[in-house]
Structures are given as structure tokens and as C-alpha cells.
Amino acid sequence: MEIMTLLAQYVRTKWLARRFSTREQLEKWQDRQVKALLNRILPVSPFYLKRMGALSKAEWRKLAPIDKKLMMEHFDELNTRRIAKEEAFRLALQAENTRDFTPQLKGVTVGLSSGTSGNRGLFLVGPKEQAKWAGTIMAKMLPGPLWSEQRIAFFLRANSNLYTAVDRRRIQFAFFDLQNSLAEHVERLNRYQPTVLVAPASMLRMLATAKRQGALRVSPIKVISVAEVLDPLDQAYIQDSFAQPVHQVYQCTEGLLAVTCEHGTLHVNEDIVVMEKEYLDEQKERFFPILTDFSRETQPIIRYRLNDILTERRTPCPCGSVFMALEAIEGRSDDLFWFRHGHENEDRWISIFPDFIRRAVMVASAKIEEYTVRQLGAEQVEVALLVNGQHSEQEVQEEVRQSLAAVIRSYGAVVPAIHFAPYQPHSGAKKLRRVERVFAFDEQKGRD
């Protein structure tokens, strides 16, 4: 039954990619899908039934958005399989500790988010949803038709029944645990010879270095970055090393949100999810996504607000798809940098998007190979640089200092103390965040 569901979803995904010629057609179809979802889940999800209140199903867009905190607080009455949060956490933590990710609850796959925001979340996926996910990802990301032979190497912090659903006779799937050493990965990859390489950007960067050094001897025909923000500096390095464009899959606990097309443009998967936009700037370019996933019923995602900062693409993609295109995934709202306003007598704060910090470092010098920027406090920023050995590190540091100061000053903010620390190579087991705010800040205070 599941293999038939997978095949049907594969065909459906390919068909839907060509079905819509206008946004109006797509949005009307999406509205019908969400109302049909509500018909199915409201009788079995007390949380959403209560939340709808007197609203009709046609008024679903008027629902107040939820977030991870609210979803976890009401986990038991939100999911439609009566799975208790305490029991699900116990199973997920056991899987993390034993590295055996096959056990299920009531036939449902249970997973645990990485919790980089400090709030770990659970996700539930039923067998039918699992098969549909596999059909969708294969239709969108396989470098050839379904019957072509592929060997997929998938690097993640944790395995899941969700991912191994892709494993079929002609399509082999191998999970690589990010907790293992790079030497182990290189040896195993050389034996496996993957045609598709899927990994977080930081791991792809390490594998790219191993390939340049001659230790890694693989030539995948598709390279896909997942789980982390793909920094342009890393993208160029990986692409040059493997002689392949770097594609992206934007997926999180809340769903399979976007994938790149053949032209490298990141398109929202609007055949399975509605993405509304809560704009963050006057230009209406950056926004928080509010998600409604009409492909998920075990753990419904309806008007769920993510704190990821996305940038909308303004120019049409050459592929011709009417699905929303993204210019970039910048990071999380937690990584907005906050500085005091330049006027001493004003208790005001200025926010700067991570992308502007990222650009300031990249334009400062072409001699930078890797970097991290961390805001340690309102008046302290730490920068770590890996500089090409042929160049003076002190000169590059001063160029970066001046570039960052100029950007911060251009916003009318007080330039903090900018100091430099030794660059620490990334281990791979933890998500790489090249631009990161590590001190607590009340964002509402900044907006007042």
C-alpha cells in the first residue's frame, strides 16, 4: 500500500508542477485543499476545533498564528492520533541515545528537532504521510526518472523512518550520522560512490576540502545542501570542489517547505503547503513565513509562524513555475543583530538582518576562506576568520572591522567593540551558523 502511495504522489507532484499557469489558479486550488483538510482533522484534533471557534472553514486565514511553544504546550490535543507528548519524547530521546531510529508509536514515526533555538520540538509522521513525503522529494530532487539507479548519501544529525522511506531497489539510501568522524565518512563514501550527496552546508564544506586534498574520491551528479543556511562563501567553495551546482532543500520540523529547480531557484512547495508572509521591512522583501501544510494530518500544521527570515525573489525564474520563489533563507529572528541608536539621549535600538552582516564580511576581502560573526552583547561583536595563508591576517581583520562598522553606522547605530578570535573548525555534529546572536534580547523592546 505505501509503495503505491509513494508512486501516486510522485506522479501527482510531477503533474501539479505543470498544472497551474497563474497564481490565481494555484491559490484557489490551495484554498480547496485547506478546507478539505479541516473537514478531516477538526473532528479528531480538539486543539484546532476549539481554535476555530465560530469561524467557518472558509475563514481559516483569520486564525491567529501558532508557534512551536504553543504547539508543544498543546501537543496531546493537537495531534490526531492521541499520542502523549511525554511518551513521544521518551521514544525520541531513546532513539537519540541508542542511534536506533526505527521504533514507532502507534505506527507513527516520532522525531526530535535539533533545538538550535533552545526549544526542542517533536514531529509526528504517519505511514501514508511518510510515503507521500518520499514521493514528493523523489519527484522534485532525483537527478533522473524514478526508474533510474541512484545511490543517495544522506548526512543528518538523526536518521528517521521518514528518510529511509526513499530506499527502494533501484534507489539505494545510506544514512551518514553526523556524530561520526570525517575519516569514517570519507572511507565509507569512497566505497559507496554516491550519485547524490545530501548534507548540511558545513559537512559539504568539509567533504569538499577532503576532495580537494585527494582523500575523497567521489563524483556525485547532484549535490544538495540541507538543514543549515547556505552561505554564499560555502556555496562557491563546494560548487567548485565537486564541479556541480549546489541545490537546496528547505525542510524543518514543520515540513518540506522548498526545493531548488533546475535553474537553482528555491521554490516553495506550494503543491503541499500555503506560505503566507508577515513582512519585516518597508520594501516587503523579508518576511516570517506562516505555514499551512495540507499534506499533514497526524500533526496538523495550520497557520504556524516560523521565526526564519526569508527573502522573496522579485524576478521571475526561467523555469516558468508560478510557485513562490525565494532569494535566500537568511537565518532566524534570533540572529538579528541589535545595536543602540546613535543618539546618546535616545533609548532606541536598531536591528540589522543577518544577511547585511554576512555581506559586510564577504565584501571586505576576497582573502577570507571561512568566518563566523557572533554578537556577544549590545556593545560587543566577535569575529573569527580563516584567511588564505598567503595574506596578512591583521590586514584582513582591519578590512572586516571597517566594513562591519560602516554597515552598522549606516543604520544610525552605535558601532560596538569588534574583536577577533581564532577560527575554530566546525565539527559537523552541530548546526553551523556563520552569523549568530548569542545574547538574549527582548525584541519587543527593540521595536517599541
Summary of the structure (lengths in Angstrom):
residues: 448
radius of gyration: 22.5
end to end distance: 54.8
largest distance: 69.0
contacts: 1370
relative contact order: 0.10
helix: 37%
strand: 27%
